[in-house]
Amino acid sequence: MDELPPLPDHAGAVGRLITLLDVERIEDDLYRGQSTNAGWMRIYGGQIVAQALMAASKTVDDSRLCHSLHCYFIRPGDPTHPVVYRVERDRDGGSFTTRRVVAIQKGRPIFNMAASFQTEEGGLSHAATLPVVIPPEQLKSDAEWAIINAERTPEPFRTIWRTRERPIEFRAVDHVDSFEPVAKPPRAQHWCRAAAPFSVSAPVARALFAYASDMTMLDTAMLPHAIAWTNPRLQVASLDHAIWFNATPDLNDWLLFDQDAPVAGGGRGLNRAIVYARNGRVVANVVQEGLIRYREA
Protein backbone atom coordinates (compact mmCIF):
# COMPACT_ATOMS: atom_id res chain seq x y z
CA MET A 1 0.00 0.00 0.00
CA ASP A 2 1.35 3.44 -0.91
CA GLU A 3 2.41 5.75 1.88
CA LEU A 4 0.17 8.73 2.46
CA PRO A 5 1.63 12.13 1.54
CA PRO A 6 2.92 14.28 4.42
CA LEU A 7 0.46 16.53 6.21
CA PRO A 8 -0.02 19.68 4.12
CA ASP A 9 1.31 23.07 5.22
CA HIS A 10 -1.90 25.01 4.55
CA ALA A 11 -0.68 28.36 5.87
CA GLY A 12 2.55 28.05 3.92
CA ALA A 13 0.66 27.15 0.73
CA VAL A 14 -1.60 30.20 1.01
CA GLY A 15 1.37 32.45 1.75
CA ARG A 16 3.30 31.11 -1.23
CA LEU A 17 0.28 31.68 -3.49
CA ILE A 18 -0.03 35.31 -2.34
CA THR A 19 3.69 35.78 -3.05
CA LEU A 20 3.33 34.13 -6.46
CA LEU A 21 0.58 36.53 -7.51
CA ASP A 22 2.51 39.66 -6.44
CA VAL A 23 4.20 40.50 -9.76
CA GLU A 24 7.55 42.30 -9.82
CA ARG A 25 7.86 45.75 -11.41
CA ILE A 26 10.55 45.74 -14.12
CA GLU A 27 9.95 49.17 -15.69
CA ASP A 28 7.08 51.63 -16.05
CA ASP A 29 3.94 49.55 -16.80
CA LEU A 30 6.02 46.40 -17.22
CA TYR A 31 5.87 43.54 -14.69
CA ARG A 32 7.21 40.02 -14.31
CA GLY A 33 5.37 37.07 -12.78
CA GLN A 34 6.97 33.84 -11.67
CA SER A 35 5.41 30.41 -12.03
CA THR A 36 5.44 27.06 -10.28
CA ASN A 37 6.32 23.85 -12.06
CA ALA A 38 4.05 21.29 -10.37
CA GLY A 39 4.28 18.76 -13.19
CA TRP A 40 1.73 20.31 -15.53
CA MET A 41 2.53 20.90 -19.21
CA ARG A 42 1.12 24.46 -19.18
CA ILE A 43 0.57 27.27 -16.70
CA TYR A 44 -2.76 27.12 -14.89
CA GLY A 45 -5.02 29.77 -16.46
CA GLY A 46 -6.19 31.24 -13.16
CA GLN A 47 -2.60 32.13 -12.31
CA ILE A 48 -2.24 34.18 -15.50
CA VAL A 49 -5.58 35.95 -14.89
CA ALA A 50 -4.62 36.78 -11.30
CA GLN A 51 -1.11 38.02 -12.13
CA ALA A 52 -2.43 40.15 -14.99
CA LEU A 53 -5.00 41.66 -12.63
CA MET A 54 -2.25 42.40 -10.09
CA ALA A 55 -0.15 44.08 -12.78
CA ALA A 56 -3.07 46.27 -13.85
CA SER A 57 -3.98 47.06 -10.23
CA LYS A 58 -0.47 48.37 -9.57
CA THR A 59 -1.08 51.14 -12.13
CA VAL A 60 -4.42 52.25 -10.63
CA ASP A 61 -5.17 54.47 -7.63
CA ASP A 62 -5.95 52.45 -4.48
CA SER A 63 -9.39 54.06 -4.25
CA ARG A 64 -10.49 52.20 -7.40
CA LEU A 65 -11.04 48.45 -7.50
CA CYS A 66 -11.52 46.20 -10.51
CA HIS A 67 -15.23 45.71 -11.19
CA SER A 68 -14.86 43.66 -14.37
CA LEU A 69 -12.25 41.91 -16.48
CA HIS A 70 -12.36 40.10 -19.81
CA CYS A 71 -9.56 37.77 -20.95
CA TYR A 72 -8.46 35.60 -23.85
CA PHE A 73 -6.03 32.71 -23.59
CA ILE A 74 -3.95 32.79 -26.79
CA ARG A 75 -1.19 30.23 -26.29
CA PRO A 76 -0.31 27.73 -23.54
CA GLY A 77 2.08 29.16 -20.95
CA ASP A 78 5.34 27.37 -20.14
CA PRO A 79 5.51 26.78 -16.35
CA THR A 80 9.33 26.67 -16.45
CA HIS A 81 9.63 30.32 -17.55
CA PRO A 82 8.48 33.65 -16.04
CA VAL A 83 5.75 35.72 -17.71
CA VAL A 84 6.09 39.42 -18.58
CA TYR A 85 2.96 41.59 -18.28
CA ARG A 86 2.74 44.81 -20.32
CA VAL A 87 0.07 47.26 -19.10
CA GLU A 88 -1.55 49.86 -21.35
CA ARG A 89 -3.18 52.85 -19.60
CA ASP A 90 -6.19 53.41 -21.84
CA ARG A 91 -8.13 55.87 -19.68
CA ASP A 92 -8.26 57.51 -16.26
CA GLY A 93 -11.71 59.09 -15.98
CA GLY A 94 -13.67 60.76 -13.22
CA SER A 95 -15.09 57.47 -11.88
CA PHE A 96 -13.62 54.70 -14.05
CA THR A 97 -10.13 53.60 -15.03
CA THR A 98 -9.46 51.25 -17.95
CA ARG A 99 -6.40 49.07 -18.48
CA ARG A 100 -5.25 46.51 -21.04
CA VAL A 101 -2.69 43.84 -20.22
CA VAL A 102 -0.75 41.54 -22.54
CA ALA A 103 1.09 38.54 -21.05
CA ILE A 104 4.26 37.70 -22.98
CA GLN A 105 6.46 34.63 -22.83
CA LYS A 106 9.45 33.89 -25.07
CA GLY A 107 8.67 37.03 -27.06
CA ARG A 108 5.09 36.05 -27.96
CA PRO A 109 1.70 36.99 -26.46
CA ILE A 110 0.07 34.12 -24.58
CA PHE A 111 -2.85 36.03 -23.03
CA ASN A 112 -4.57 39.40 -23.04
CA MET A 113 -6.98 41.13 -20.67
CA ALA A 114 -9.10 44.27 -20.54
CA ALA A 115 -10.02 45.44 -17.03
CA SER A 116 -12.13 48.29 -15.69
CA PHE A 117 -11.76 49.87 -12.25
CA GLN A 118 -14.29 52.05 -10.45
CA THR A 119 -14.47 54.38 -7.48
CA GLU A 120 -16.89 52.92 -4.91
CA GLU A 121 -20.37 54.43 -5.10
CA GLY A 122 -23.97 53.63 -4.19
CA GLY A 123 -26.89 52.95 -6.50
CA LEU A 124 -29.95 50.83 -7.23
CA SER A 125 -29.55 47.34 -5.82
CA HIS A 126 -31.00 43.84 -6.20
CA ALA A 127 -29.46 40.36 -6.31
CA ALA A 128 -30.13 36.67 -6.83
CA THR A 129 -30.87 34.51 -3.78
CA LEU A 130 -28.43 31.98 -2.34
CA PRO A 131 -29.75 28.49 -3.23
CA VAL A 132 -30.37 25.90 -0.54
CA VAL A 133 -27.46 23.45 -0.72
CA ILE A 134 -25.57 21.00 1.49
CA PRO A 135 -23.18 23.00 3.71
CA PRO A 136 -19.43 22.53 3.11
CA GLU A 137 -18.83 20.92 6.51
CA GLN A 138 -20.80 17.87 5.32
CA LEU A 139 -18.81 17.43 2.09
CA LYS A 140 -15.43 15.91 1.20
CA SER A 141 -12.70 18.15 -0.16
CA ASP A 142 -10.99 17.64 -3.51
CA ALA A 143 -7.86 16.53 -1.62
CA GLU A 144 -9.84 13.81 0.17
CA TRP A 145 -11.30 12.60 -3.13
CA ALA A 146 -7.78 12.49 -4.59
CA ILE A 147 -6.75 10.06 -1.86
CA ILE A 148 -9.91 7.97 -2.22
CA ASN A 149 -9.41 7.67 -6.00
CA ALA A 150 -5.63 7.23 -5.92
CA GLU A 151 -5.69 3.58 -7.09
CA ARG A 152 -7.77 4.53 -10.16
CA THR A 153 -5.72 7.58 -11.11
CA PRO A 154 -3.05 7.09 -13.81
CA GLU A 155 0.41 8.59 -13.49
CA PRO A 156 1.59 11.33 -13.54
CA PHE A 157 -1.80 12.66 -12.39
CA ARG A 158 -1.87 10.33 -9.41
CA THR A 159 1.28 11.79 -7.87
CA ILE A 160 0.41 15.36 -8.82
CA TRP A 161 -3.10 15.22 -7.35
CA ARG A 162 -2.02 13.54 -4.12
CA THR A 163 1.05 15.65 -3.35
CA ARG A 164 0.58 19.10 -4.88
CA GLU A 165 -0.09 22.11 -2.70
CA ARG A 166 -3.74 23.14 -2.42
CA PRO A 167 -3.92 26.74 -1.18
CA ILE A 168 -7.56 26.82 -2.33
CA GLU A 169 -9.95 24.13 -1.12
CA PHE A 170 -12.98 23.02 -3.13
CA ARG A 171 -15.90 20.87 -2.03
CA ALA A 172 -18.41 19.73 -4.64
CA VAL A 173 -22.05 19.68 -3.55
CA ASP A 174 -22.72 16.79 -5.95
CA HIS A 175 -19.52 14.82 -6.47
CA VAL A 176 -18.91 13.51 -9.99
CA ASP A 177 -16.95 10.29 -10.56
CA SER A 178 -14.05 11.46 -12.73
CA PHE A 179 -13.39 7.97 -14.09
CA GLU A 180 -16.89 6.59 -14.65
CA PRO A 181 -19.07 9.69 -15.08
CA VAL A 182 -22.81 9.45 -15.60
CA ALA A 183 -24.58 11.91 -17.89
CA LYS A 184 -26.41 14.61 -15.95
CA PRO A 185 -27.75 18.13 -16.56
CA PRO A 186 -25.09 20.85 -16.94
CA ARG A 187 -25.42 22.27 -13.43
CA ALA A 188 -22.79 22.16 -10.67
CA GLN A 189 -22.21 23.76 -7.27
CA HIS A 190 -18.90 24.04 -5.45
CA TRP A 191 -17.93 25.55 -2.12
CA CYS A 192 -14.53 27.24 -2.15
CA ARG A 193 -12.23 28.91 0.40
CA ALA A 194 -8.54 29.39 1.21
CA ALA A 195 -6.89 26.50 3.01
CA ALA A 196 -5.74 28.80 5.84
CA PRO A 197 -6.61 32.29 7.14
CA PHE A 198 -4.89 35.27 5.53
CA SER A 199 -4.97 39.06 5.54
CA VAL A 200 -4.45 41.04 2.33
CA SER A 201 -5.58 44.25 0.63
CA ALA A 202 -8.75 44.34 -1.47
CA PRO A 203 -6.85 44.25 -4.81
CA VAL A 204 -4.95 41.13 -3.70
CA ALA A 205 -8.16 39.52 -2.43
CA ARG A 206 -9.73 40.04 -5.87
CA ALA A 207 -6.65 38.55 -7.52
CA LEU A 208 -6.87 35.50 -5.25
CA PHE A 209 -10.49 35.07 -6.29
CA ALA A 210 -9.50 35.39 -9.96
CA TYR A 211 -6.96 32.60 -9.38
CA ALA A 212 -9.65 30.33 -7.91
CA SER A 213 -12.31 31.19 -10.48
CA ASP A 214 -10.75 29.08 -13.26
CA MET A 215 -10.74 25.76 -11.40
CA THR A 216 -14.24 24.33 -11.86
CA MET A 217 -15.89 26.16 -14.73
CA LEU A 218 -15.00 23.89 -17.67
CA ASP A 219 -16.28 20.76 -15.95
CA THR A 220 -19.87 22.02 -16.07
CA ALA A 221 -20.19 21.83 -19.86
CA MET A 222 -18.86 18.25 -19.77
CA LEU A 223 -21.55 16.90 -17.44
CA PRO A 224 -24.19 15.93 -20.06
CA HIS A 225 -21.62 14.00 -22.10
CA ALA A 226 -20.27 11.55 -19.49
CA ILE A 227 -16.69 11.63 -20.77
CA ALA A 228 -13.90 10.86 -18.28
CA TRP A 229 -11.23 13.55 -18.04
CA THR A 230 -8.56 10.84 -18.58
CA ASN A 231 -10.05 9.90 -21.98
CA PRO A 232 -7.23 10.48 -24.54
CA ARG A 233 -9.76 11.57 -27.17
CA LEU A 234 -10.80 14.56 -25.07
CA GLN A 235 -9.12 17.96 -25.46
CA VAL A 236 -10.14 20.75 -23.08
CA ALA A 237 -8.73 24.23 -22.47
CA SER A 238 -9.93 27.66 -21.35
CA LEU A 239 -10.49 30.01 -24.29
CA ASP A 240 -11.74 33.15 -22.57
CA HIS A 241 -12.66 34.21 -19.06
CA ALA A 242 -14.68 37.11 -17.62
CA ILE A 243 -15.38 38.22 -14.04
CA TRP A 244 -17.75 40.89 -12.74
CA PHE A 245 -17.02 41.83 -9.12
CA ASN A 246 -20.03 42.92 -7.05
CA ALA A 247 -17.98 43.04 -3.85
CA THR A 248 -14.54 41.90 -2.70
CA PRO A 249 -14.79 38.10 -2.32
CA ASP A 250 -13.36 36.93 1.03
CA LEU A 251 -11.80 33.50 0.68
CA ASN A 252 -11.30 33.35 4.44
CA ASP A 253 -14.86 32.00 4.46
CA TRP A 254 -16.72 29.68 2.11
CA LEU A 255 -17.96 30.98 -1.23
CA LEU A 256 -20.51 29.06 -3.30
CA PHE A 257 -20.00 28.78 -7.08
CA ASP A 258 -23.48 28.12 -8.51
CA GLN A 259 -22.68 27.06 -12.08
CA ASP A 260 -24.48 26.12 -15.28
CA ALA A 261 -23.56 25.58 -18.93
CA PRO A 262 -26.45 26.73 -21.14
CA VAL A 263 -24.93 25.61 -24.44
CA ALA A 264 -22.14 23.57 -26.03
CA GLY A 265 -21.35 23.13 -29.69
CA GLY A 266 -18.72 23.70 -32.35
CA GLY A 267 -16.02 22.31 -30.06
CA ARG A 268 -16.81 24.86 -27.33
CA GLY A 269 -18.83 25.00 -24.13
CA LEU A 270 -20.14 28.11 -22.35
CA ASN A 271 -20.04 28.08 -18.54
CA ARG A 272 -21.53 30.59 -16.06
CA ALA A 273 -21.38 31.02 -12.30
CA ILE A 274 -23.05 33.24 -9.74
CA VAL A 275 -20.77 33.35 -6.70
CA TYR A 276 -22.28 33.85 -3.26
CA ALA A 277 -20.73 34.61 0.11
CA ARG A 278 -21.90 32.36 2.91
CA ASN A 279 -24.22 35.12 4.16
CA GLY A 280 -26.04 35.08 0.79
CA ARG A 281 -24.48 38.16 -0.78
CA VAL A 282 -23.64 37.94 -4.49
CA VAL A 283 -19.93 38.78 -4.67
CA ALA A 284 -19.13 37.98 -8.31
CA ASN A 285 -20.30 36.57 -11.61
CA VAL A 286 -17.98 34.47 -13.79
CA VAL A 287 -18.39 33.41 -17.43
CA GLN A 288 -15.98 31.20 -19.33
CA GLU A 289 -15.98 29.58 -22.76
CA GLY A 290 -13.82 26.52 -23.08
CA LEU A 291 -12.56 24.21 -25.78
CA ILE A 292 -14.16 20.75 -25.43
CA ARG A 293 -13.11 18.76 -28.49
CA TYR A 294 -13.86 15.06 -28.57
CA ARG A 295 -12.24 13.13 -31.39
CA GLU A 296 -14.18 10.08 -32.51
CA ALA A 297 -12.22 6.87 -33.10
LINZI-V277091 format. One record per pair of residues at least 6 apart in sequence whose ideal C-beta (glycine too) atoms are under 8 Angstrom apart, sorted by the first residue. I is the first residue (numbers start at 1). J is the second residue. D is the distance in whole Angstrom. If there is no record, write none. Layout:
i: (I:I)
j: (J:J)
d: (D:D)
//
This chain:
i: (2:4:5:5:8:8:8:8:9:10:10:10:11:11:11:13:13:13:13:13:14:14:14:14:14:15:16:16:17:17:17:17:18:18:18:18:20:20:20:20:20:20:21:21:21:21:21:21:21:21:21:22:22:23:23:23:23:23:23:23:23:24:24:24:24:25:25:26:26:29:29:29:29:29:30:30:30:30:31:31:31:31:31:31:31:32:32:32:32:33:33:33:33:33:33:33:33:33:33:34:35:35:35:35:35:35:35:35:35:36:37:37:38:38:38:38:39:39:39:39:40:40:41:41:42:42:42:42:43:43:43:43:43:44:45:45:45:45:46:46:46:46:46:46:47:48:48:48:48:48:48:48:49:49:49:49:49:49:49:49:49:49:50:50:50:50:51:51:51:51:52:52:52:52:52:52:52:53:53:53:53:53:53:53:53:53:54:54:54:55:55:55:56:56:56:56:56:56:56:57:57:57:57:57:58:59:59:59:60:60:60:61:62:62:63:63:64:64:64:64:64:65:65:65:65:65:65:65:65:66:66:66:66:66:66:67:67:67:67:67:68:68:68:68:68:68:69:69:69:69:69:69:69:70:70:70:70:70:70:71:71:71:71:71:71:71:72:72:72:72:72:73:73:73:73:73:73:73:74:74:74:74:75:75:75:75:75:76:76:77:77:77:77:77:78:78:81:81:82:83:83:83:83:84:84:84:85:85:85:85:86:86:86:87:87:87:88:88:88:88:89:90:90:90:91:91:95:95:95:96:96:96:96:97:97:97:98:98:98:98:99:99:99:99:100:100:100:100:101:101:101:101:102:102:102:103:103:103:103:103:104:127:127:127:128:128:128:129:130:130:130:131:131:131:133:133:133:134:135:136:136:136:136:139:139:139:139:139:140:140:140:141:141:141:142:142:142:142:142:143:143:145:146:146:146:147:149:149:150:150:150:152:153:153:153:154:157:166:167:167:167:168:168:168:168:168:168:168:168:169:169:169:169:170:170:170:170:170:171:171:171:172:172:172:173:173:173:173:174:174:176:176:176:176:178:178:178:179:179:180:181:181:181:181:181:182:183:183:183:183:184:184:185:185:186:186:186:186:186:186:186:186:187:187:187:187:187:188:188:188:188:188:188:188:189:189:189:189:190:190:190:190:191:191:191:191:192:192:192:192:192:192:192:192:193:193:193:193:193:194:194:194:197:198:198:200:202:205:205:205:205:206:206:206:208:208:209:209:209:209:209:209:209:210:212:213:213:213:213:213:213:214:214:214:216:216:217:217:217:217:217:217:217:217:218:218:218:218:218:218:218:220:220:220:220:220:221:221:221:221:221:221:221:222:222:222:222:223:224:225:225:227:227:228:229:231:233:233:233:233:234:234:234:235:235:235:235:235:236:236:236:236:237:237:238:238:238:239:239:239:239:239:240:240:241:241:241:242:242:242:243:243:243:244:244:244:245:245:246:246:246:246:246:247:247:247:247:247:248:249:249:249:249:249:250:250:253:253:254:255:255:255:255:255:256:256:256:257:257:257:258:258:258:258:259:259:259:260:260:260:261:261:261:261:262:262:263:263:264:264:267:267:267:268:268:268:268:269:269:269:270:270:270:271:271:271:271:272:272:272:273:273:273:274:274:275:275:275:275:275:276:276:277)
j: (150:147:162:163:143:165:166:195:165:167:195:196:195:196:197:165:166:167:195:196:167:194:195:196:198:198:165:167:167:168:208:211:198:200:204:208:33:34:35:36:47:51:33:47:50:51:54:204:207:208:211:54:204:31:32:33:51:54:55:58:85:31:32:33:34:31:58:32:84:59:86:87:88:89:84:85:86:87:51:54:55:58:84:85:87:82:83:84:85:47:48:51:54:55:82:83:84:85:103:82:43:47:77:78:79:80:81:82:83:79:79:80:79:160:164:165:156:159:160:164:79:160:76:79:76:77:78:79:76:77:78:79:83:214:73:214:238:241:210:211:212:213:214:215:211:71:73:77:83:103:110:111:69:71:111:113:210:211:213:214:241:243:207:208:210:211:83:85:103:207:71:85:101:103:111:113:115:66:69:101:113:115:203:206:207:210:203:204:207:85:87:101:66:87:99:101:113:115:117:66:117:203:206:207:87:87:89:99:97:99:117:97:201:203:119:120:96:97:117:118:119:117:118:120:202:203:206:245:248:115:116:117:203:206:245:116:117:118:244:245:115:116:242:243:244:245:113:114:115:116:210:242:243:113:114:115:240:241:242:111:112:113:114:240:241:242:111:112:113:239:240:110:111:237:238:239:240:241:109:110:111:112:105:108:109:110:111:110:237:83:103:105:110:111:105:106:105:106:105:103:104:105:110:103:104:105:101:102:103:104:101:102:104:99:100:101:99:100:101:102:99:98:99:100:97:98:118:119:121:116:117:118:119:116:117:118:114:115:116:117:114:115:116:117:112:113:114:115:112:113:114:115:109:111:112:109:110:111:112:113:110:246:281:282:274:276:282:280:256:276:280:189:256:258:173:189:256:173:191:171:191:193:254:171:172:173:175:191:148:171:175:169:170:171:166:169:170:171:172:166:169:175:153:161:162:162:178:179:158:161:162:179:161:162:179:230:230:195:194:195:196:192:193:194:195:211:212:215:251:192:193:194:195:190:191:192:215:216:190:191:192:188:189:190:188:189:190:191:188:189:184:188:219:223:228:229:230:228:230:228:222:223:226:227:228:226:223:224:225:226:223:224:223:224:220:221:223:224:260:261:262:264:220:223:259:260:261:216:219:220:223:257:259:260:256:257:258:259:216:256:257:259:254:255:256:257:212:215:216:251:254:255:256:257:251:252:253:254:255:208:251:252:252:251:252:208:248:248:249:250:251:245:248:249:249:251:243:245:249:251:255:283:284:243:251:241:243:273:275:284:286:238:241:288:257:259:238:241:259:271:273:286:288:290:236:238:269:271:288:290:292:259:260:261:269:271:261:264:269:270:271:290:292:229:236:269:292:261:264:264:294:234:294:234:236:294:294:295:296:297:292:293:294:291:292:293:294:295:290:291:292:293:290:291:288:290:291:268:288:289:290:291:288:289:286:287:288:286:287:288:284:285:286:284:285:286:283:284:281:282:283:284:285:277:281:282:283:284:283:255:275:277:283:284:277:283:277:278:278:275:276:277:278:283:275:276:278:273:275:286:273:274:275:276:271:272:273:271:272:273:269:270:271:272:270:272:269:270:270:292:291:292:293:289:290:291:292:289:290:292:287:288:289:287:288:289:290:285:286:287:285:286:287:282:285:282:283:284:285:286:282:283:283)
d: (7:7:5:5:7:7:7:7:8:8:4:4:8:4:8:4:7:4:6:7:5:5:6:5:5:7:7:7:4:8:7:7:7:6:7:7:8:6:8:7:7:8:8:8:5:6:6:7:5:7:6:6:7:4:6:4:5:5:5:7:6:6:5:8:8:6:7:5:7:6:7:4:7:7:7:7:6:7:8:8:4:7:7:4:7:5:7:6:7:8:8:4:8:8:6:5:8:6:8:5:5:7:7:8:5:7:7:7:7:7:5:5:7:6:5:8:6:7:5:7:6:7:7:8:4:6:7:7:7:3:7:5:7:7:6:5:4:7:7:4:6:6:3:6:6:8:7:6:7:6:7:5:7:6:8:7:5:7:7:6:6:8:4:7:4:4:7:6:8:8:7:6:4:6:7:5:8:6:6:8:7:6:8:7:5:5:7:7:5:4:5:6:7:6:4:5:7:5:8:7:8:4:8:7:8:5:6:6:5:7:5:7:8:8:6:8:8:5:4:6:5:6:7:7:6:7:7:7:7:5:7:5:7:6:6:6:7:5:7:5:7:5:7:7:5:7:6:7:4:8:7:7:5:7:5:8:7:8:5:7:7:4:8:6:5:7:7:5:8:7:5:7:6:7:5:6:7:7:5:5:6:7:8:6:7:4:8:7:8:6:8:6:5:7:6:7:6:7:8:5:7:5:7:7:5:7:6:7:5:8:7:5:6:6:7:5:7:4:7:8:6:4:6:6:7:4:6:5:7:6:7:5:8:7:4:8:7:7:5:8:7:5:8:7:7:7:5:8:7:5:8:7:5:7:5:7:5:4:7:8:7:7:7:4:6:8:6:7:7:5:4:7:8:6:5:6:7:5:8:5:4:8:5:4:7:7:8:7:8:7:7:5:7:5:7:7:5:7:8:5:7:7:7:4:5:6:7:7:6:8:6:5:6:8:8:6:7:6:6:5:8:6:7:6:7:7:5:7:7:7:6:7:5:5:7:5:6:7:7:4:8:7:7:5:8:4:7:7:7:7:8:8:7:7:6:6:7:5:7:7:8:8:5:7:6:6:7:6:7:4:5:7:7:7:5:6:5:5:6:4:8:8:7:7:7:5:8:7:6:5:7:8:5:8:6:7:5:7:5:7:5:7:5:7:6:8:6:8:8:7:7:5:8:6:5:7:6:5:7:7:4:6:6:8:7:7:5:5:7:7:7:6:6:7:8:6:8:8:4:6:8:8:7:6:7:7:6:8:8:7:5:6:6:7:6:7:8:8:7:4:7:7:4:7:6:7:7:6:7:4:7:5:6:4:8:5:4:5:3:7:5:6:6:8:7:7:6:7:8:8:7:5:6:8:8:8:6:5:7:7:8:7:6:6:8:4:8:7:6:6:5:8:7:5:6:5:8:7:8:5:6:6:7:5:8:8:5:7:5:7:6:7:5:6:5:8:7:5:8:5:6:6:7:8:6:8:5:8:7:6:7:7:4:6:7:8:7:5:5:6:7:6:7:7:7:5:8:5:6:8:6:5:7:7:6:7:4:8:6:8:6:6:5:7:6:7:8:5:7:6:6:7:5:5:7:6:7:7:5:5:7:8:5:7:5:7:7:7:7:5:7:4:8:6:6:7:5:4:7:6:6:7:5)
//
